[in-house]
Amino acid sequence: MAHTQSGSGHIVDGEYLKQIEGARRDLHNLLKDNKQFAPIVLRLAFHDAGTYDASTKTGGVNVEVTGGPHIPFVPGRPDAPNQQDSGALPNPNGDVKHLRDIFYRMGLNDRDIVVLSGAHTLGRVHKDRTPGFDGPFTEDPLKFDNSYFIGLRKADTPGLVKLPTDKALLEEPVLRRYVQIYAQDEKTFFDHYAQSHKKMSELGFNPPRCHVNA
C-alpha cells in the first residue's frame, strides 16, 4: 500500500488518506446543506490555532462552501498529549498593540493580522458573548467575500457591527494599506487568506515532506 512519510516521522498510509478525504466530503456536504454552521467551524479553527506560542513552540493545532478560497490540508497531525487552552484570540475591545501582541505571539505578521480579520465576513457577534455588540459584520454573514473590508472603510451602518479590533486596522498605516488592498481586490484577499489560514492551521506542526513509498 502506498504511504507518506510525515515530517514528524510517522507514516500516513493510503487508507488514512482515503478516510481524510471521506471526512472532508462529509463536512463539505454538511456545511453546504447547513451554511449556518460554517462560521462556527471557522471560529473553531481559529481558536484551535490560537493556542500556539512561537517562543516556546507549544500549543497549536495537533470553508470553501461559503464561496471562499480553497485551503490545502496536510494530513499527519499527531494528537495533542493533553488539552491546550493557554492561548487566546484578540479581545474584541483591543487596540493595534493588543492585536500585534496576540498574533506575533503565534508567529504571524501584519499581513496575517489583516487578512485573517477578513474571516469576519462570516458570522455575527452575540451580546451574551461580546457585551455591547450584537449583529453581523456584513450584509450576508453566510457568504465569504471581501465585503468586510469594503464595509470597514465606510461609515458605520445600522445593524452591522464593527468591533474596536476591526476599527484598529485603519489606525495604523501598514495595517490600513492591507485593508485598502483587500477592499479593492477580492482575488488578492482570497489568495492571501488561503496562505495565512493554512499557515495558522499548521502552527506547531511540521508538515509531511510528501515522500511516497510503494
QUIKA-V436179 format. One record per residue. N is the residue number from 0. PSI is psi in degrees with one decimal (none if undefined). OMEGA is omega in whole degrees, -180 to 180 (none if undefined). D_LAST is the distance of its C-alpha to the last C-alpha in whole Angstrom. Layout:
n	psi	omega	d_last
N	PSI	OMEGA	D_LAST
N	PSI	OMEGA	D_LAST
This chain:
n	psi	omega	d_last
0	136.2	178	6
1	143.6	178	5
2	163.6	-178	7
3	133.8	176	9
4	119.2	-178	11
5	161.8	179	15
6	-22.4	-179	18
7	1.9	173	20
8	-11.2	-179	17
9	164.8	-174	16
10	134.7	173	12
11	102.7	-174	13
12	172.1	-175	10
13	-37.1	180	10
14	-40.4	178	13
15	-41.9	179	15
16	-37.0	177	15
17	-39.4	179	16
18	-40.2	178	19
19	-44.7	-180	20
20	-38.5	178	20
21	-42.0	178	22
22	-38.6	179	24
23	-43.4	179	25
24	-42.6	180	26
25	-44.6	-180	28
26	-39.6	178	30
27	-46.8	-179	30
28	-38.9	178	32
29	-47.2	-178	34
30	-31.3	178	35
31	-38.0	-180	36
32	-21.1	-177	38
33	71.6	-173	40
34	-16.0	179	40
35	-17.3	178	42
36	-18.7	-174	39
37	-46.5	179	38
38	-33.6	180	40
39	-43.7	180	39
40	-41.3	179	36
41	-42.1	180	36
42	-36.0	177	38
43	-42.4	179	36
44	-40.0	179	33
45	-46.6	-177	36
46	-34.4	178	38
47	-48.2	-180	34
48	-26.8	-175	33
49	-5.8	178	37
50	-7.1	-173	37
51	139.3	176	35
52	112.3	-175	37
53	-27.8	-177	36
54	-34.8	-179	38
55	-8.4	-179	37
56	34.9	179	34
57	159.8	180	34
58	-159.9	-179	34
59	175.9	-175	32
60	122.2	-178	29
61	none	none	27
62	84.0	178	33
63	-29.6	-176	32
64	-31.6	-176	34
65	10.1	178	38
66	2.8	-179	37
67	-179.7	-177	35
68	157.1	174	33
69	132.3	179	29
70	113.1	-178	28
71	142.4	178	24
72	132.0	178	22
73	115.3	180	20
74	165.3	176	18
75	8.9	178	18
76	130.7	177	22
77	155.8	175	23
78	145.0	177	26
79	139.0	-179	29
80	-23.1	179	31
81	172.1	-179	34
82	134.4	-179	36
83	103.5	-176	36
84	20.9	-177	39
85	-16.3	-178	41
86	177.7	-179	40
87	150.8	170	42
88	169.0	-175	43
89	144.4	169	46
90	129.1	-177	49
91	-17.1	179	50
92	10.4	-177	54
93	165.6	178	52
94	-170.5	-178	53
95	-43.4	180	51
96	-41.8	180	51
97	-44.7	179	49
98	-46.3	-179	47
99	-37.9	178	46
100	-44.7	-177	46
101	-51.2	-175	43
102	-37.1	177	41
103	-36.8	177	41
104	-32.8	178	41
105	-6.6	-178	37
106	16.6	179	36
107	168.9	-175	37
108	-174.1	-176	40
109	-40.8	179	43
110	-40.2	178	41
111	-42.0	-180	38
112	-49.8	-175	42
113	-49.1	-174	43
114	-36.2	178	40
115	-25.6	173	39
116	-23.9	178	43
117	-10.7	175	42
118	-15.6	176	40
119	-3.9	173	44
120	-22.5	177	44
121	145.0	172	43
122	-170.3	-176	45
123	169.3	176	48
124	139.7	178	50
125	130.2	-174	52
126	-22.7	178	55
127	-17.1	178	54
128	-29.5	179	51
129	84.6	-176	52
130	133.7	178	56
131	-8.0	-178	58
132	138.3	179	56
133	125.0	178	55
134	172.3	-180	53
135	163.5	177	50
136	-29.0	-176	50
137	170.3	-179	49
138	-34.8	179	51
139	89.7	-175	48
140	3.9	176	46
141	11.9	179	43
142	127.7	180	42
143	111.6	178	40
144	-166.4	-178	42
145	17.8	-177	44
146	-24.8	177	47
147	-45.7	-178	47
148	-36.2	177	48
149	-46.4	-180	50
150	-31.5	-179	52
151	-31.1	-177	52
152	-7.6	180	54
153	169.5	176	57
154	158.8	180	59
155	138.2	-180	59
156	126.8	179	58
157	132.8	179	60
158	-19.0	179	58
159	147.1	-174	55
160	137.5	168	54
161	113.4	178	53
162	158.8	175	53
163	-35.7	178	54
164	-27.4	175	50
165	-49.7	-178	50
166	-27.9	-180	53
167	-25.5	-180	52
168	-19.7	180	50
169	-5.4	-173	53
170	-6.6	-177	55
171	130.5	-172	53
172	-44.4	-178	52
173	-46.5	180	49
174	-42.3	-179	48
175	-34.2	180	50
176	-40.0	178	49
177	-36.9	176	45
178	-45.3	-180	47
179	-42.8	180	49
180	-47.3	-176	46
181	-29.5	176	44
182	-31.5	-176	47
183	-21.2	-173	48
184	97.0	-178	44
185	-35.0	-180	42
186	-43.2	178	39
187	-40.9	177	39
188	-48.4	-180	39
189	-45.7	-179	36
190	-48.5	-178	34
191	-36.5	180	35
192	-45.6	-180	35
193	-41.5	180	31
194	-46.9	-176	31
195	-37.0	179	33
196	-42.5	177	32
197	-43.7	178	28
198	-45.5	-180	30
199	-40.8	-176	32
200	-15.6	-179	29
201	12.2	178	27
202	128.5	180	30
203	8.2	-178	29
204	132.0	175	25
205	107.4	-176	23
206	150.7	176	20
207	151.7	178	16
208	-3.2	177	15
209	36.8	172	13
210	118.0	-177	10
211	127.2	179	7
212	141.6	180	4
213	none	none	0
